[in-house]
Amino acid sequence: MRGRLTMALVVLGIAALGLMVWLGSGPSEPTCQGKRLSAWLAQLDDHKLDAWSSEPRFHLDEKQIEAAEAIRHLGANVLPKLLADLKTQDRRFKALARPVCARLCLFFKWQPPSWFLRSERCLKAEQIRHRAALGLIALGPAAQPVVPQLTFLYTNFSSMEYSKEAALVLASLGPQGLAPLRGAITNPIWRPWLAIEAVWALEEFPTNGQGILTDLAAAATNGARPVFQEVAVRGLSQISTDAQFAVTALLPCLNDPRVEIRRETLAILEGYGAQATSAAPVLLQKLKTRDLHGGVLQTLRAIEPEAVPRRK
């Protein structure tokens, strides 16, 4: 009986080692300064997988700047691997292998080696795609040759899980990456999530989004697309680098039949402060609107206190 138990433990140990070797191994990669691309991507990782996080995404620390420079030094050589990573999916066996391996290590009281913990096969597909997107963004203009592949990943119906990262990279590439994002914004009924992702991505790179402001202004007043209308209203304020353009484009939203849109617009105008003084005459007229009276007063006080009517 004891012999069988020993044999079972040996088999389990070999299985654990085999899984660790498989998970920890991977294809050959470009290297820079003695470090593999995957190591530089891990160093660049901002760990912000939440697509809708309001935290600034691209304020890099010294380590991340070093990683971005190393990836730029590798140049076009890394494009095939980064594109392959951007299309990563969690296969069922791989998804099961990670927790099984972790439990076997816990059972045998093994400390997984560092090469195993760093391996891409130990990462979830979402993490690999996110790092690949950051790597492509770090490449800058050197990533422009893959715009057609990024466009396919963004717009292809079967690649819905890739569209977030693809949109982010396209937004970072300036005019070269803007066409598919604009197409989604001007036709959000087709696939509304693509339009929402386009706005989110351009909010991360507002300078590159100035070419779609007129499209956003049209969407902000289009009540036929209510979900995207709210996104467009917010996107105008986040993407436009010209406060006067944004204020002028947002003023018609104060007449929107949906109170949520009117309140969101007031909050944005309040945030502009003195830059939104051109909105004061319209706001004075809106003081007669009972459901927004308090919000209008608050906004007026923020942008032009002298225009606020005094109590008699």
C-alpha positions in Angstrom: 0.0 0.0 0.0 2.8 2.3 0.9 4.6 1.5 -2.3 1.5 2.5 -4.3 1.2 5.7 -2.5 4.9 6.5 -3.1 4.4 5.7 -6.8 1.3 8.0 -7.0 3.2 10.8 -5.4 6.1 10.4 -7.8 3.7 10.4 -10.7 2.0 13.6 -9.4 5.4 15.2 -8.9 6.5 14.4 -12.4 3.1 15.7 -13.7 3.6 19.0 -11.8 7.2 19.4 -13.1 5.9 18.6 -16.7 3.2 21.2 -16.4 5.6 23.8 -15.0 8.1 23.1 -17.9 5.3 23.4 -20.5 3.8 26.5 -19.0 7.1 28.1 -18.4 8.5 27.4 -21.9 7.6 29.4 -25.0 8.7 30.3 -28.6 11.9 32.2 -29.2 11.6 36.0 -28.9 13.6 39.0 -29.9 15.9 40.2 -27.2 17.4 43.6 -26.2 20.1 44.1 -23.6 19.9 40.4 -22.8 16.2 40.5 -21.9 13.5 38.8 -23.9 10.6 40.9 -25.3 8.1 39.2 -22.9 10.3 40.5 -20.0 10.2 44.0 -21.4 6.4 43.8 -21.8 6.1 42.7 -18.2 8.1 45.7 -17.1 6.0 48.0 -19.3 2.7 46.5 -18.0 0.5 49.1 -16.1 -1.8 46.4 -14.8 -4.8 48.4 -15.8 -7.0 45.8 -17.4 -10.2 47.7 -16.7 -11.2 49.2 -20.0 -13.3 51.9 -18.3 -10.8 53.0 -15.6 -10.8 56.7 -15.0 -7.2 56.6 -13.9 -4.6 58.1 -16.3 -3.1 55.2 -18.2 0.1 56.5 -19.9 2.0 58.2 -17.1 5.0 56.0 -17.2 7.5 55.6 -14.4 11.3 55.1 -15.0 11.1 51.4 -15.4 8.3 51.6 -17.9 10.1 54.3 -19.9 13.1 52.0 -20.0 11.0 49.1 -21.3 9.3 51.3 -23.9 12.7 52.5 -25.2 13.9 48.9 -25.4 10.8 47.8 -27.4 11.3 50.8 -29.7 14.9 49.7 -30.2 13.7 46.3 -31.3 11.5 48.0 -33.9 9.6 46.1 -36.6 11.2 42.8 -35.5 8.6 42.5 -32.7 5.5 43.2 -34.8 4.8 39.5 -35.6 4.9 38.5 -31.9 2.9 41.5 -30.7 0.2 40.8 -33.3 0.1 37.1 -32.3 -0.2 38.1 -28.6 -3.0 40.5 -29.4 -5.0 37.5 -30.8 -4.3 35.3 -27.7 -7.2 33.2 -26.4 -7.2 31.0 -23.3 -7.4 27.5 -24.5 -9.4 25.1 -22.3 -6.3 23.0 -21.5 -4.2 26.0 -20.6 -6.9 27.5 -18.5 -7.2 24.2 -16.5 -3.4 23.6 -16.4 -2.6 26.8 -14.4 -4.8 26.1 -11.3 -3.9 22.3 -11.4 -0.2 23.2 -11.5 -0.6 25.7 -8.6 -2.4 23.2 -6.5 0.2 20.5 -7.1 3.0 23.0 -6.1 1.0 23.8 -2.9 0.5 20.1 -2.2 4.3 19.3 -2.6 5.1 22.7 -0.8 7.2 23.8 -3.8 8.0 27.4 -4.5 7.5 27.9 -8.3 10.7 29.2 -9.8 10.9 32.8 -11.2 11.1 31.7 -14.8 7.8 29.9 -14.4 6.0 32.8 -12.8 7.3 35.2 -15.6 6.2 32.9 -18.4 3.5 34.2 -20.7 1.8 30.8 -20.5 1.1 31.5 -16.9 -0.8 34.7 -17.8 -4.4 35.0 -18.7 -5.1 35.8 -22.3 -6.5 39.2 -21.3 -3.1 40.1 -19.7 -1.2 39.0 -22.7 -3.4 41.0 -25.1 -3.1 44.1 -22.8 0.7 43.9 -22.8 0.8 43.4 -26.5 -1.3 46.6 -27.0 1.1 48.5 -24.7 4.0 47.2 -26.7 2.5 48.3 -30.0 1.7 51.7 -28.5 5.4 52.0 -27.4 6.5 51.3 -30.9 4.7 54.4 -32.2 5.0 55.0 -35.9 6.9 51.7 -36.3 3.5 50.0 -35.7 1.7 51.7 -38.6 2.4 48.8 -41.1 0.0 46.6 -39.1 -3.0 49.1 -39.2 -4.9 46.7 -41.6 -4.5 43.8 -39.2 -5.5 46.0 -36.3 -8.6 47.2 -38.2 -9.6 43.6 -38.8 -9.2 42.7 -35.2 -11.2 45.8 -34.2 -14.1 45.4 -36.7 -14.3 41.6 -37.3 -17.4 40.3 -35.6 -15.7 37.1 -34.5 -12.9 39.0 -32.8 -15.0 40.9 -30.3 -12.7 40.1 -27.4 -9.8 41.7 -29.2 -11.6 45.0 -30.1 -10.7 46.9 -26.9 -7.0 46.5 -27.3 -7.1 47.0 -31.1 -9.0 50.3 -30.6 -6.5 51.5 -28.1 -3.5 50.9 -30.5 -5.4 52.4 -33.5 -6.1 55.5 -31.4 -2.4 55.9 -30.6 -1.4 55.9 -34.2 -2.9 59.2 -35.1 -4.5 59.8 -38.6 -3.4 56.4 -39.8 -5.5 54.7 -37.2 -8.5 57.0 -37.2 -10.6 55.7 -40.1 -11.9 52.5 -38.5 -12.7 54.4 -35.3 -14.6 57.1 -37.1 -16.5 54.5 -39.0 -17.7 53.0 -35.7 -18.6 56.4 -34.3 -20.7 57.4 -37.4 -22.5 54.1 -37.5 -22.9 52.9 -33.9 -26.2 51.1 -34.5 -24.3 48.4 -36.4 -22.1 47.5 -33.5 -22.6 50.0 -30.6 -19.8 48.6 -28.5 -17.2 49.4 -31.2 -18.3 53.1 -31.1 -18.1 53.2 -27.3 -14.6 51.6 -27.4 -13.6 54.1 -30.1 -14.5 57.0 -27.9 -12.8 55.5 -24.8 -9.6 54.8 -26.8 -9.5 58.4 -28.2 -10.0 59.7 -24.7 -6.7 58.1 -23.9 -5.1 59.9 -26.9 -7.2 63.1 -27.2 -4.7 64.9 -29.5 -5.3 62.2 -32.1 -9.0 62.5 -31.8 -9.6 66.0 -33.0 -10.6 64.7 -36.5 -13.7 63.0 -35.1 -15.1 65.9 -33.0 -17.8 66.9 -35.6 -18.9 63.3 -35.7 -19.1 63.3 -31.9 -21.0 66.6 -31.8 -23.6 65.1 -34.2 -23.9 61.9 -32.0 -24.3 64.0 -28.9 -27.5 65.5 -30.2 -28.9 62.3 -31.7 -31.5 61.0 -29.4 -32.2 58.0 -31.6 -29.0 56.3 -30.2 -29.5 57.0 -26.5 -26.7 54.7 -25.1 -24.0 56.1 -27.4 -25.4 59.7 -27.0 -24.3 59.7 -23.4 -20.8 58.4 -24.4 -20.6 61.1 -27.1 -21.5 63.9 -24.7 -18.7 62.9 -22.3 -16.3 62.1 -25.1 -16.6 65.7 -26.5 -15.4 67.1 -23.2 -12.6 64.6 -22.8 -11.3 64.6 -26.4 -11.7 68.2 -27.6 -8.6 70.3 -26.9 -10.6 73.4 -27.8 -12.9 74.3 -24.9 -14.9 76.7 -27.0 -15.7 74.1 -29.6 -16.8 71.7 -26.9 -19.0 74.3 -25.2 -20.6 75.3 -28.5 -21.2 71.7 -29.5 -22.7 70.8 -26.1 -25.1 73.7 -25.8 -27.8 72.0 -27.9 -27.8 69.1 -25.5 -29.4 71.4 -22.9 -32.6 71.1 -25.0 -32.4 67.3 -25.1 -35.7 65.6 -24.0 -33.8 63.3 -21.7 -33.0 64.9 -18.3 -29.9 62.7 -17.9 -28.3 64.3 -21.0 -29.2 67.8 -19.7 -27.7 67.1 -16.3 -24.5 65.6 -17.8 -24.1 68.6 -20.0 -24.5 71.0 -17.0 -21.9 69.1 -15.1 -19.4 69.3 -18.0 -20.0 73.0 -18.5 -19.5 73.6 -14.8 -16.2 71.8 -15.1 -15.0 74.2 -17.8 -15.5 77.1 -15.4 -14.7 80.5 -16.9 -13.9 78.8 -20.3 -17.7 78.3 -20.7 -18.8 81.9 -20.3 -20.3 81.8 -23.8 -22.9 79.4 -22.3 -24.2 82.0 -19.8 -27.0 83.5 -21.9 -28.4 80.0 -22.7 -28.2 79.0 -19.0 -30.0 82.2 -17.9 -32.9 81.1 -20.2 -32.8 77.6 -18.7 -33.3 79.0 -15.1 -37.0 78.9 -16.0 -36.8 75.1 -16.3 -38.0 73.8 -12.9 -36.3 70.3 -13.0 -32.9 71.8 -13.7 -33.1 75.1 -11.8 -30.6 74.1 -9.1 -28.1 72.6 -11.5 -28.3 75.7 -13.8 -27.6 78.0 -10.8 -24.6 75.9 -9.7 -23.2 75.9 -13.3 -23.7 79.7 -13.6 -21.8 80.3 -10.3 -18.9 78.2 -11.6 -18.6 79.9 -15.1 -19.8 83.5 -14.5 -20.8 84.3 -10.9 -21.8 87.9 -11.8 -24.5 86.6 -14.2 -26.4 84.8 -11.4 -29.6 86.7 -10.6 -29.6 88.2 -7.1 -32.4 87.4 -4.8 -34.7 90.3 -4.1 
